[in-house]
């Protein structure tokens, strides 16, 4: 992701990783409005399994789904 003019202004795509190299979270901020959540936000368990998905439009959550956490 990008930090726009200040550490508190996030824009674009962001990705976080676990120490084991697996993706932890992928999320997006509006490219024109810093810190405004946009698009699909995904959380993964340490083994790479999708555990949660949220969808944002214009900074507001429009859906949220949590997935089965067994074996993660």
N, C-alpha and C positions, 0 to 999 in steps of 0.2 A: 504494500500500500504506500501511499504518499502522505507525508505530513506537510500540510499547506500553511506556510507562514507562521506556524505556531505548533508546539507539540500536541495541542488539544484539537486541532483542526484536521480531521482525517478525511481523505477522499480516495475513491477508487477501490480496487480489490485488495483484500488483506488475507493472509494465510498464516496460521500458526501451526507448529509442529511439536510432536512429542520428542523427548530425547532419543527414543528408539528409531526416529526417522519417519514414523507414521504421521499423516496429516491429523491435526487436532481440530482445527476449525477453519472454515473458509467463509468470508463474509464481504459485503460490499457497502460502500458509502457513495452517495451521490457525487458525481464528478464536479458539479457546479455549486452545490450547497454543502459545505463542510459539516461533518458529523451527522448528516441525515442518512439514516439507514435506508438501503434500497435493495431490491432483488431477493435472492434466495440466500439465506444464512444456513450453513450446515455444520453440525458437530459430529465428531467421530470418536469412537472408543480407541484405546491404545492398540488394538489389533486391527484397526482400519474399518471397523463396521460403523455404518451410519446410525447414529443414535437419536438425532433430533434435527428437525428442519423447520425453519421459520421463513415466511415470505413477507416482505415489506414493500409498501408502495407509498411514496411521498412521506416517508418517515414514520408511517404507522403500520403496525403489524396487521396483516390480513388473514394469515393462517399460521397454525403451529401444529406440528405432528411429532410425537415421540415414538420411537421404534423399540421393539423388544430388546431389552438389555441383557438377556440370558447369554451366557458364554462370551461375555465381553470383559 
